[in-house]
Amino acid sequence: MEDDEEITMANKISKFIYWTPRIVSIFFILFLMMFSLDVFGTGLSFWQTIIGLLMHNFPAFILTAVLIVSWKYEIVGGIAFILAGILYIILTLGMNKFEWYLLAWIIQISGIAFFIGILFLIGWKRKFNR
């Protein structure tokens, strides 16, 4: 009876580790895409709005491609999301004079990217150790 409970618990943990980074990635990408909606309030022409949307969503498009590859190869997602978080920190601090509110931006964006990357790496390691 205890073996059945251990197997059931192990299956639940495996499913959690498998699905969590994928689901959180989808919500994270949608969260990033939400920031592009400010293009509509600027009074641009139709084509300028389309170009603005494409430019604002370029990081989300890249992360979507990474997620597609990561669905099968979790190591890619682990490395790419962590690198994306580091890149965001570098760009945020490099392009702006330091202000304390920037830390909130960095935690919100990079923290989620790091979390996703770590979950992908945990899933990859669990699969690799089987």
Buried (B, 14 or more C-beta within 10 A) or exposed (E): EEEEEEEEEEEEEBEEBBEBBBEBBEEBBEBBBEEBEEBEEEEBEEEEBEEBBEEBBEBBEEBBEBBEEBBEEBBBBBBBBBEBBBEBBEEBEEEEEEEEEBEEBBEEBBEBBBBBBBBBBBBBEBEEEE
